[in-house]
Amino acid sequence: MARTRVVCVSHKEDADGISSASLIRKAFGGETKLVDYPGLMNELEALKSDEKLKTLYICDLGLSKSNQDQFIELLKALRKNKVTITYIDHHDIEESIKKKIKALKVKLIHTINECTTVQVYNAFKPKLSDYGSFLAACAAVTDYMEDRPIGAAQLQRFDRQFVLLEATVLTFTITSHQKDPEFLLYLVDELSDSKYPHQINNTFEFARIQAERISGVIQKVKDNMKKMKNLSYMEVTDSGASMAVNFVLGLSGKEVGVSYKLREEQGIYAVSVRGAKSCKIHLGRIVNQLATELGGSGGGHDKACGAVIPKEKMGIFLKKFNSKLK
């Protein structure tokens, strides 16, 4: 059976992942699979047995100590099936894992200094229009990386206020539809057709509704946030952890904010972590190590990262994390 299928597996939870998938679709066609970080291995496991798969792109899906070895084994199996693989990411990757990825003749496009969409655009620019530069600018803004060299260059090509508006509309639309995978795939379709976020049906209304939800979180953070010596933290119940964490950080006066939400059916807490600009510690590396030690997983950037922590270990995670921030 001839292998003809092109697939992009990308992060579903933010504008960087959705925009990366859209540019891959624009440049190479094919299908899109959108997953969260824990869902990456299951998706690759399924693709491993796909006899039609020819080309695979993996975008904006970082690794942790708990899954990096499994990731290498799945890449080995896919390469054994003669699948061409390109892995594009901006999360921290151990040097030993980078070497193993490259040894498998997987194309690795990676830097922690630019968001993934910017790297996708930069790598495949000849196959993309100026709209690709616009999406890269939006992703850089939403990932707080618009001050990086290539991201800043993309932002300068457009009116800044227009990019900020479109990036916010896109982000709020994505975050409000995390339980609607078909809509997220629809977004990828629309963006790959070079539609601006405001041109996609109902996005301003989705953004308005999400803004209302976010504004309602502020008072709840003020009322329920707690502090340790080196961090502030809060358990959320009626919003996402990532929605609350910036308020936990900003309203606390601490350099690190943590919010977390229970996923009862899985017996885990989904944790979001943010650091202030003054924070000099690479939070993603600490969270990666600590989450793994506690039987979970985690990691990310220096000032923005996340984790999955077993329900019974959440208190231990906070205490140990606080002690590592000295």
C-alpha positions in Angstrom: 0.0 0.0 0.0 1.4 3.4 -1.1 2.1 5.8 1.7 0.6 9.2 0.8 -0.9 10.6 4.0 0.4 13.9 5.4 -0.5 14.6 9.1 0.3 17.5 11.4 0.0 16.8 15.2 -0.1 20.1 17.0 -1.0 21.7 20.4 -4.7 22.5 20.7 -4.7 24.8 23.8 -3.3 28.0 22.4 -2.8 30.3 19.4 0.8 29.1 18.8 -0.3 25.4 18.4 -3.4 26.3 16.3 -1.5 28.8 14.1 1.4 26.3 13.6 -1.0 23.7 12.4 -2.7 26.2 10.1 0.6 27.1 8.4 1.6 23.5 8.0 -1.8 22.9 6.3 -1.2 25.9 4.1 2.3 24.8 3.1 1.8 21.1 2.8 -1.9 20.2 2.9 -2.8 17.0 4.7 -4.7 16.4 7.9 -4.5 18.0 11.4 -4.6 16.2 14.7 -4.9 18.6 17.7 -3.9 17.3 21.2 -2.9 18.5 24.6 0.5 17.6 26.0 -0.6 14.3 27.6 -2.4 13.3 24.4 0.7 13.4 22.2 1.9 9.9 23.0 -1.5 8.3 22.4 -1.7 10.1 19.0 1.7 8.9 17.9 0.9 5.4 19.1 -2.1 5.4 16.8 -0.1 6.8 13.9 2.6 4.2 14.3 0.2 1.6 12.8 -1.1 3.8 10.0 0.0 2.1 6.8 -0.8 5.2 4.7 1.2 7.7 6.7 4.1 9.2 4.7 4.9 12.6 6.3 4.4 13.7 9.9 4.8 17.2 11.4 4.8 17.6 15.2 4.4 21.2 16.4 4.4 23.0 19.7 4.2 19.9 21.9 7.0 19.9 24.5 8.5 16.9 26.2 9.1 16.1 29.8 11.3 13.7 31.7 8.3 11.4 32.1 7.6 11.0 28.3 10.8 11.9 26.4 12.1 8.3 26.3 8.7 7.0 25.1 8.7 9.8 22.5 12.1 8.6 21.1 10.8 5.0 20.9 7.7 6.1 19.0 9.9 8.1 16.6 12.0 5.0 16.1 8.9 3.0 15.2 7.6 5.6 12.8 11.0 6.0 11.1 11.2 2.2 10.7 8.0 2.5 8.7 9.8 5.1 6.5 7.7 8.0 7.7 9.4 11.4 7.2 9.2 13.4 10.4 9.7 17.1 11.2 9.5 18.2 14.9 9.1 21.9 15.5 9.1 23.2 19.0 10.3 25.9 21.4 10.1 24.2 24.8 13.2 23.2 26.6 14.7 19.9 25.4 17.6 18.1 27.0 20.7 17.9 24.7 20.8 14.1 25.0 17.2 13.9 23.6 18.0 16.3 20.8 20.9 14.1 19.7 18.7 11.0 19.7 16.1 12.8 17.7 18.6 13.9 15.1 20.2 10.4 15.0 16.9 9.0 13.8 17.1 11.4 10.9 14.1 13.4 12.2 14.3 17.0 11.1 14.4 19.0 14.3 13.6 22.7 14.1 14.1 24.0 17.6 15.0 27.1 19.6 13.7 28.3 22.9 14.1 31.9 21.7 11.1 32.0 19.2 7.6 30.6 19.4 6.7 27.6 17.2 4.6 29.4 14.6 7.5 31.9 14.0 9.8 28.9 13.5 7.3 27.3 11.1 7.0 30.5 9.1 10.7 31.0 9.0 11.4 27.4 7.9 8.8 27.3 5.2 8.5 30.9 4.1 8.8 30.1 0.3 5.6 28.1 0.6 3.7 30.8 2.6 2.3 34.2 1.9 2.5 37.4 4.0 -0.5 36.1 5.9 1.9 33.5 7.4 4.0 36.4 8.8 0.8 37.8 10.3 -0.1 34.5 12.1 3.5 34.3 13.3 3.2 37.8 14.8 -0.1 36.9 16.5 1.5 33.7 18.0 4.5 35.6 19.2 2.3 38.1 21.0 0.2 35.4 22.7 3.3 33.4 23.8 4.9 36.6 25.2 7.7 36.3 22.7 7.1 39.3 20.5 10.4 40.8 21.7 12.5 38.0 20.2 14.4 38.8 17.0 12.4 37.0 14.3 9.0 37.5 16.1 9.7 41.2 16.5 10.5 41.5 12.8 7.1 39.9 11.9 5.2 42.2 14.3 6.9 45.3 12.8 5.4 44.4 9.4 1.8 45.1 10.6 -0.1 47.6 12.7 0.6 46.6 16.3 -2.9 47.3 17.6 -4.4 45.3 14.8 -2.2 42.3 15.7 -3.0 42.6 19.4 -6.7 42.7 18.6 -6.6 39.7 16.3 -4.3 37.7 18.6 -6.6 38.3 21.5 -9.7 37.4 19.6 -8.0 34.2 18.4 -6.8 33.2 21.8 -10.1 33.8 23.5 -11.9 31.8 20.8 -9.5 28.9 21.2 -9.6 28.8 25.0 -13.4 28.9 25.1 -13.6 25.9 22.7 -11.3 23.4 24.4 -14.1 20.9 24.7 -15.1 21.3 21.1 -12.5 19.5 19.0 -14.5 19.9 15.7 -14.5 23.7 16.2 -10.8 23.8 16.8 -10.2 21.9 13.5 -12.6 24.4 11.8 -10.4 27.2 13.1 -7.4 25.5 11.5 -9.3 25.3 8.2 -10.3 28.9 8.3 -6.8 30.2 9.2 -5.2 28.0 6.6 -7.5 29.8 4.1 -5.9 33.1 5.2 -8.9 34.4 7.1 -8.2 36.9 9.8 -9.6 35.9 13.1 -12.2 38.6 13.0 -13.5 37.3 9.7 -14.3 33.9 11.2 -18.0 33.5 12.2 -18.8 34.7 15.7 -15.3 35.1 17.0 -15.9 38.6 18.5 -18.9 37.2 20.4 -16.8 34.2 21.6 -14.1 36.7 22.7 -16.7 38.9 24.5 -18.1 35.9 26.4 -14.6 34.7 27.4 -13.7 38.3 28.5 -16.7 38.2 30.8 -15.5 34.9 32.3 -12.0 36.3 32.8 -13.2 39.5 34.5 -15.2 37.3 36.9 -12.1 35.5 37.9 -10.4 38.6 39.3 -12.5 39.0 42.4 -12.3 35.3 43.1 -8.5 35.4 42.9 -8.5 38.3 45.4 -10.7 36.4 47.8 -9.1 33.0 47.5 -5.4 33.4 46.7 -2.9 32.2 49.2 0.8 33.0 49.6 3.9 31.1 50.6 7.3 32.8 51.0 8.3 32.6 47.3 5.0 32.0 45.5 1.3 32.6 45.4 -1.2 29.9 44.6 -4.9 29.2 44.2 -7.1 26.2 43.4 -9.8 27.1 40.8 -13.1 25.3 40.4 -15.2 27.1 37.8 -12.5 28.3 35.3 -9.4 26.9 33.7 -6.1 27.1 35.7 -4.4 29.0 32.9 -7.2 31.6 33.0 -6.5 32.4 36.7 -2.8 32.1 36.9 -1.8 35.5 35.6 -4.1 37.2 38.1 -2.6 35.0 40.9 0.8 36.3 39.8 -0.1 39.9 39.2 -2.2 40.5 42.3 0.1 38.8 44.8 3.3 40.8 44.5 5.2 37.5 44.3 7.6 36.5 41.5 5.8 33.2 40.9 2.1 32.4 40.6 0.5 28.9 40.6 -3.1 27.9 39.9 -4.5 24.4 39.7 -7.7 22.6 38.9 -8.8 19.2 39.9 -9.7 16.7 37.1 -11.6 14.3 39.4 -12.1 11.5 36.8 -8.3 11.3 36.2 -7.3 11.8 39.9 -4.9 14.6 38.9 -4.5 18.4 39.2 -3.9 20.4 36.0 -1.3 23.1 37.1 -0.4 26.4 35.5 2.7 28.3 36.5 3.8 31.9 35.6 6.8 33.9 36.6 7.3 37.7 36.7 9.9 39.3 34.4 12.1 39.7 37.5 12.1 35.9 38.1 15.6 34.6 37.2 14.9 30.9 37.7 13.9 28.7 34.7 10.5 27.5 36.1 9.9 25.0 33.3 13.0 23.0 34.3 12.1 23.0 38.0 8.5 21.9 37.3 9.6 19.2 34.9 12.0 17.6 37.5 9.6 18.0 40.4 6.5 16.8 38.6 8.3 13.7 37.5 9.6 13.0 41.0 5.9 13.1 42.2 4.6 10.7 39.6 3.3 13.4 37.2 4.7 15.3 34.3 5.4 18.9 33.4 7.7 21.5 32.0 7.7 24.4 29.6 9.3 27.8 29.3 11.4 29.8 31.8 8.4 32.0 32.9 5.4 30.0 31.7 4.9 26.3 32.2 2.5 23.7 33.4 2.2 20.3 35.1 0.0 17.3 35.8 0.2 16.3 39.5 -1.4 13.3 41.2 -4.3 14.6 43.4 -2.8 13.4 46.7 0.6 15.1 45.9 -0.5 18.6 45.2 0.3 19.9 48.6 3.8 18.4 48.5 4.3 19.9 45.0 3.6 23.4 46.3 5.9 23.0 49.3 8.8 21.6 47.3 8.3 24.1 44.5 8.3 27.0 47.0 11.6 25.7 48.6 13.3 25.5 45.2 12.6 29.2 44.5 15.0 30.5 47.0 
